């Protein structure tokens, strides 16, 4: 019988009391493998209360002891990350190697957070004025919320919670109800690493849980990743409630291929960035811009490679797995239908895929559309599936305008052997993350992750030093000691002397 996936509150599993659940499926088989509890307002409040109660002791714990817990968590994660990858594949559908890569990229943020004593160092100025010293410190905010998407159930939460915990905050994580088990595995690992109860909590749920976290007076900040409409909603409602919010939204990532590029390298990159994780990545390439007369040759090379990909169960060594739900699979397929009806040429048709997997899996194979125009929905919308649209332009300037006029600005890439063109592109393109002959330019943990325009709401990107700043606030202390000559009344504004 399917099991029930509960919450994790104050260091222990807690079964739901709301009576509401949602099914959890194995996308490779279509089988319902369990049900996840959907939190009520009272259950969210219980998780926040646990985080609030744990905060003072965790905030006051020395950086040395906090770092010890972070290092222990890192070692446990490194030793057991294969377990987490299997959980991700079973509920999300991505192939095991991709799931393991997700965990490894999240681990990089844990390793970055292990250096928290250096990262939160303040400054000190001696004798700023006569006998007066000034120093600055960074202090934690309190309980914070992380609301994460289905496509990276381990990596995206790990963009946020290692830094939040390392800097002295407590956390309430609301994972996607589509693949909720990874969050519980992570919570149990934190406990094994020695994290005090209540510092890391998990509430399973839907919009009820999200809305309560956004309005709860004890939640001081919210980190979110998801679609642009929901990111905007989270940002507007969270900030209205007086919280710090970083809300990372959707994407329509372009890959520009200039005439001088190595077309074999570009074709390989287009396959990897367009069809990895079945295109369910916010950094996936979904629009390929062929510049000049290379379009026919490049499309032929991509098509040749796409037809060799093996779509199927991620536990069978396939190249690409299913989509996360049947509803999402059908929605993505409808974009292919619409593009074909609007005049795009279907070069490789994933609707006809013969998967290495169960008949009831949520399959859609790699799909390549050529001669796509900017008015087609397959170009304008974030599809979030294995559909690569090829647009053709004559010049670099037209390619740049295509990207800069798009509402999204998450990631982009250019393929060229011309250093001058690459340097010009990285300067002129209005996008937050840029790859030069790198198709998926996800930054290392010590740099920030985030887009521009409708791909980000708020001033702070994820991880890196921006993450440290987001989860702390500055305080400046001006002090004078044991100098009675400065006594007496003086109502004037303080001046340096």
C-alpha positions in Angstrom: 0.0 0.0 0.0 1.2 3.5 -0.6 2.8 5.2 2.3 2.0 8.6 3.7 4.8 11.3 3.6 4.6 13.5 6.8 6.1 16.7 8.0 9.3 17.1 10.1 8.8 19.5 13.0 11.1 20.0 16.0 13.4 17.2 15.1 10.8 14.4 14.5 8.4 13.2 11.9 4.8 14.5 12.4 1.8 13.0 10.7 -0.6 15.5 9.1 -3.8 16.4 10.9 -5.5 18.4 8.2 -7.0 15.4 6.5 -5.8 16.7 3.1 -3.3 14.8 1.0 -1.9 14.7 -2.5 -0.8 11.7 -4.5 3.0 11.1 -5.2 3.7 9.2 -8.4 6.6 7.5 -10.0 6.8 9.3 -13.4 8.5 6.4 -15.1 5.6 4.0 -14.3 2.6 6.3 -13.7 2.1 4.4 -10.4 1.0 6.2 -7.3 3.7 5.4 -4.8 2.4 7.3 -1.8 0.5 10.3 -0.6 1.9 13.5 1.0 0.2 15.3 3.8 -0.8 18.9 3.0 -0.4 21.2 6.0 -3.1 23.2 7.6 -2.4 26.7 9.0 -2.0 25.1 12.4 0.7 22.8 11.2 2.6 25.6 9.6 2.3 27.5 12.8 3.7 24.5 14.7 6.8 24.4 12.5 7.3 28.1 12.8 6.9 27.9 16.6 9.6 25.2 16.7 11.9 27.3 14.6 11.2 30.4 16.8 11.9 28.4 20.0 15.2 27.0 18.6 16.4 30.3 17.3 17.9 32.0 20.4 20.2 29.1 21.3 21.3 28.5 17.7 21.9 32.2 17.2 24.1 32.3 20.3 26.0 29.1 19.5 29.6 29.9 18.6 30.7 29.9 15.0 33.1 27.1 15.8 30.3 24.8 17.0 28.0 25.8 14.1 30.7 25.0 11.6 31.3 21.7 13.2 27.7 20.7 12.5 28.0 22.0 8.9 31.1 19.9 8.4 29.4 16.8 9.8 26.4 17.3 7.5 28.8 17.7 4.6 30.6 14.4 5.4 27.3 12.5 5.8 25.9 13.9 2.6 29.0 13.0 0.7 29.0 9.4 2.0 25.3 8.9 1.4 24.4 11.0 -1.6 23.6 8.0 -3.7 20.6 7.3 -1.4 19.3 10.8 -2.0 19.8 10.5 -5.8 17.6 7.4 -5.8 14.8 9.2 -3.9 14.9 12.0 -6.4 14.8 9.7 -9.4 11.8 7.7 -8.0 9.7 10.9 -7.5 11.0 13.3 -10.1 12.0 11.0 -12.9 15.3 12.4 -13.9 18.0 9.8 -14.6 20.2 8.7 -11.7 23.4 10.3 -13.0 21.5 13.7 -13.2 20.1 13.3 -9.8 23.5 12.6 -8.4 24.9 15.7 -10.1 22.1 17.7 -8.6 23.1 16.5 -5.1 26.8 17.3 -5.8 26.0 20.8 -6.9 24.0 21.4 -3.7 26.8 20.0 -1.7 29.0 22.8 -3.1 26.9 25.3 -1.2 27.2 23.3 2.0 31.0 23.4 1.6 30.8 27.2 1.0 28.7 27.6 4.1 31.3 25.6 6.1 33.5 28.7 5.8 31.0 30.9 7.6 33.4 32.2 10.3 35.3 34.0 7.5 32.2 35.0 5.6 30.5 36.9 8.4 33.6 38.8 9.6 32.9 42.4 10.4 35.2 45.4 10.2 36.9 47.4 12.9 38.2 51.0 12.9 40.3 52.0 15.9 40.2 55.7 17.0 37.7 56.8 14.3 37.3 59.9 16.5 39.4 60.7 19.5 39.1 57.7 21.8 36.2 56.3 19.8 36.2 52.9 18.0 33.7 51.7 15.4 33.0 48.2 14.4 30.5 46.3 12.2 28.9 42.9 12.6 26.5 40.7 10.6 23.7 39.1 12.7 21.1 36.5 11.7 17.4 37.4 11.0 15.5 34.7 12.9 13.2 32.0 11.5 13.2 32.0 7.6 11.2 30.1 5.0 12.4 28.3 1.9 9.8 27.4 -0.7 11.3 25.1 -3.4 10.2 23.7 -6.8 9.8 20.2 -8.0 12.6 20.2 -10.6 15.5 20.2 -8.1 14.2 18.8 -4.8 17.7 18.7 -3.2 19.8 21.3 -5.0 17.5 24.3 -4.9 16.8 24.0 -1.1 20.5 23.6 -0.6 21.1 27.0 -2.4 19.5 28.5 0.7 19.3 26.5 3.9 23.1 25.8 4.4 23.8 29.5 4.4 20.7 30.4 6.5 21.7 27.8 9.1 25.4 28.6 9.1 24.7 32.3 9.7 22.5 31.5 12.8 19.0 31.4 11.4 16.4 28.6 11.8 14.6 27.2 8.7 11.1 26.1 7.7 11.3 24.3 4.3 8.2 23.9 2.1 9.2 21.4 -0.7 7.1 20.7 -3.8 4.3 18.3 -3.1 5.2 16.5 -6.4 8.5 15.1 -4.9 8.5 15.7 -1.1 10.6 12.8 0.2 14.0 14.3 -0.4 13.3 17.0 2.2 12.6 14.5 4.9 15.8 12.6 4.1 17.7 15.8 4.4 16.1 16.6 7.7 17.1 13.3 9.1 20.6 13.8 7.9 20.8 17.2 9.7 19.7 15.4 12.9 22.4 12.8 12.5 24.9 15.6 12.0 24.0 17.1 15.4 21.8 20.0 14.4 19.6 20.9 17.4 15.9 20.1 17.1 13.8 22.9 15.6 16.6 24.5 13.6 15.5 22.7 10.4 11.8 21.9 9.8 9.8 20.6 6.9 6.1 21.4 6.2 4.6 19.5 3.3 1.9 21.4 1.6 0.3 23.5 -1.1 -0.9 27.1 -1.4 -2.3 27.0 2.1 1.2 26.5 3.5 2.8 29.0 1.2 0.3 31.7 2.1 0.7 31.1 5.8 4.5 31.3 5.6 4.2 34.6 3.7 2.0 36.2 6.3 3.3 34.6 9.5 4.8 37.4 11.7 7.7 35.3 13.0 9.0 34.4 9.5 11.6 37.1 8.7 12.6 36.2 5.2 11.4 34.0 2.3 13.5 32.3 -0.4 11.5 31.0 -3.4 12.2 29.4 -6.8 9.5 28.7 -9.3 7.5 30.1 -12.2 7.4 33.9 -12.7 3.7 34.4 -11.9 4.2 32.6 -8.5 7.5 34.4 -7.9 5.8 37.7 -8.4 3.0 36.6 -6.0 5.5 35.5 -3.3 7.5 38.7 -3.6 4.5 41.0 -3.5 2.8 39.3 -0.6 6.0 38.6 1.4 7.2 42.1 1.2 3.8 43.5 2.0 4.1 41.5 5.2 7.4 43.2 5.9 9.7 40.3 5.0 12.9 40.1 3.0 12.1 38.1 -0.2 14.3 36.6 -2.9 12.0 35.1 -5.5 13.6 33.5 -8.5 11.2 33.1 -11.4 11.0 31.6 -14.9 13.3 31.6 -17.9 13.5 31.5 -21.6 17.2 30.8 -22.1 18.7 31.5 -25.5 21.8 30.0 -27.0 23.4 32.0 -29.8 25.6 30.2 -32.3 27.7 32.5 -34.5 29.0 31.4 -37.9 32.5 30.9 -36.7 31.5 28.5 -34.0 32.6 24.8 -33.8 29.2 23.3 -34.9 29.9 19.9 -33.5 30.6 21.5 -30.1 27.5 23.6 -30.4 25.3 20.7 -31.4 26.5 18.6 -28.4 25.8 21.6 -26.2 22.3 22.1 -27.5 21.5 18.5 -26.8 22.9 18.6 -23.3 21.3 21.9 -22.4 18.0 21.3 -24.1 17.2 17.8 -23.1 19.0 17.2 -19.8 16.5 16.4 -17.1 13.8 16.4 -19.8 14.2 20.1 -20.1 12.9 20.6 -16.6 15.6 23.1 -15.6 15.4 26.8 -15.1 18.8 26.9 -16.9 17.8 24.7 -19.8 18.3 26.1 -23.3 14.9 26.2 -25.0 15.7 28.7 -27.8 18.6 28.2 -30.1 19.5 31.2 -32.3 21.4 30.3 -35.5 23.2 33.4 -36.9 24.0 33.7 -40.6 23.9 30.7 -42.9 24.6 27.9 -40.5 21.1 27.0 -39.7 20.6 24.0 -42.0 23.9 22.4 -41.0 23.4 23.0 -37.3 19.9 21.7 -37.2 21.0 18.6 -39.1 23.7 17.9 -36.5 21.4 18.4 -33.6 18.8 16.2 -35.1 21.3 13.4 -35.7 22.3 13.5 -32.1 18.8 13.8 -30.7 17.7 10.6 -32.5 20.4 8.6 -30.7 19.1 9.5 -27.2 17.4 6.8 -25.2 14.4 8.0 -23.3 13.1 5.8 -20.5 13.2 4.9 -16.8 16.0 6.8 -15.1 17.1 3.7 -13.2 17.9 1.8 -16.4 20.8 3.9 -17.6 18.8 5.9 -20.1 19.8 9.4 -21.3 16.5 11.1 -20.5 13.7 10.3 -18.2 9.9 11.1 -18.2 8.3 14.4 -17.3 7.2 14.9 -13.7 3.4 14.4 -14.1 1.0 13.3 -16.8 -0.6 16.8 -16.8 2.7 18.4 -17.4 3.6 16.0 -20.1 0.4 16.7 -21.9 0.9 20.5 -21.5 4.4 20.3 -23.0 3.1 18.2 -25.9 0.4 20.8 -26.6 3.1 23.4 -27.2 4.6 21.1 -29.9 1.1 20.8 -31.5 0.7 24.6 -31.4 4.1 25.2 -32.9 3.5 22.8 -35.7 0.1 24.4 -36.4 1.7 27.8 -36.5 4.2 26.8 -39.2 7.2 25.5 -37.3 8.9 22.4 -38.8 9.0 19.4 -36.4 12.4 17.9 -37.2 12.5 15.5 -34.3 9.1 14.5 -32.8 9.2 13.5 -29.2 5.5 12.7 -29.3 6.4 9.5 -31.1 9.0 8.3 -28.7 9.2 4.6 -27.9 10.5 4.7 -24.3 12.5 2.1 -22.4 10.0 2.1 -19.6 6.4 1.3 -18.6 3.6 2.1 -21.0 2.0 4.4 -18.4 5.0 6.6 -17.8 4.9 10.3 -18.6 6.9 10.1 -21.8 7.8 12.8 -24.2 11.0 12.4 -26.2 13.5 15.0 -27.4 11.8 17.4 -29.7 13.4 19.8 -32.2 11.4 22.5 -33.9 13.0 24.6 -36.8 11.9 27.9 -38.3 10.3 29.1 -35.1 9.2 32.7 -35.0 8.9 35.0 -32.1 5.1 35.1 -32.2 4.7 31.4 -31.5 3.7 30.2 -28.1 6.5 27.6 -28.3 8.9 30.6 -28.2 7.1 33.1 -26.0 6.2 30.7 -23.1 8.4 28.9 -20.6 7.6 25.3 -21.7 9.8 23.4 -19.1 10.1 20.3 -21.2 12.4 18.7 -23.8 11.5 21.0 -26.7 14.2 22.9 -28.4 13.1 25.8 -30.7 15.4 27.0 -33.4 15.2 30.6 -34.6 17.2 32.0 -37.5 18.7 35.5 -37.8 21.1 37.2 -40.1 23.4 39.1 -37.7 24.8 39.2 -34.2 22.9 42.4 -33.5 19.6 40.7 -34.3 20.4 37.8 -32.0 21.2 40.2 -29.2 18.0 42.2 -29.7 16.0 38.9 -29.6 17.4 38.1 -26.1 17.3 41.7 -24.7 13.7 42.2 -25.8 12.6 39.0 -24.1 10.8 39.4 -20.7 13.1 36.8 -19.1 16.8 37.2 -18.2 17.9 34.1 -16.4 20.6 32.4 -18.4 22.1 32.6 -21.9 25.0 31.2 -23.9 27.0 32.2 -26.9 29.1 29.8 -29.0 31.9 31.4 -31.0 35.7 31.3 -31.5 35.8 35.1 -31.7 37.0 36.5 -28.4 35.9 40.0 -29.3 32.4 38.9 -30.1 32.2 36.9 -26.8 33.4 39.9 -24.8 30.9 42.2 -26.5 28.1 39.7 -25.8 28.9 39.3 -22.1 28.8 43.1 -21.8 25.7 43.9 -23.8 23.3 41.0 -23.0 20.7 41.8 -20.4 20.8 38.4 -18.6 22.1 37.4 -15.1 24.2 34.3 -16.0 26.2 34.0 -19.2 28.0 31.1 -20.7 30.7 31.5 -23.4 31.0 28.1 -25.1 29.3 26.8 -21.9 25.6 25.9 -22.4 24.4 25.7 -18.8 26.3 28.5 -17.0 25.3 27.6 -13.4 27.8 29.5 -11.2 29.9 27.9 -8.5 28.6 28.3 -4.9 31.0 31.2 -4.1 29.3 33.2 -6.9 25.7 34.2 -6.9 22.9 32.5 -8.8 20.1 34.7 -10.3 18.6 36.3 -13.3 17.4 39.7 -14.4 14.0 41.1 -15.5 11.1 38.8 -14.9 13.4 36.0 -13.8 14.1 37.6 -10.4 12.0 39.6 -7.9 14.0 41.1 -5.1 17.5 42.5 -4.9 19.4 39.4 -3.8 20.5 36.4 -5.8 21.0 32.9 -4.3 24.1 31.7 -2.5 27.6 33.3 -2.7 28.2 36.4 -0.7 24.8 37.7 -1.7 23.3 34.8 0.2 25.3 35.7 3.3 24.0 39.3 3.0 20.4 38.1 2.5 20.4 35.9 5.7 22.1 38.5 7.9 21.7 42.2 8.7 24.3 44.7 9.5 24.9 46.4 12.8 27.5 49.1 13.5 28.7 49.8 17.1 30.4 53.1 18.1 32.1 52.9 21.5 34.1 55.0 23.8 35.7 53.7 27.1 37.1 55.3 30.2 37.7 58.9 29.1 36.0 61.3 31.6 37.3 64.3 29.6 34.5 63.8 27.2 31.8 64.2 29.8 29.4 67.1 30.0 26.3 68.2 28.1 26.4 68.8 24.3 23.2 68.7 22.3 25.0 69.3 19.0 25.1 66.6 16.3 28.0 64.2 16.9 31.2 65.2 14.9 34.5 63.5 14.4 37.4 65.2 16.1 
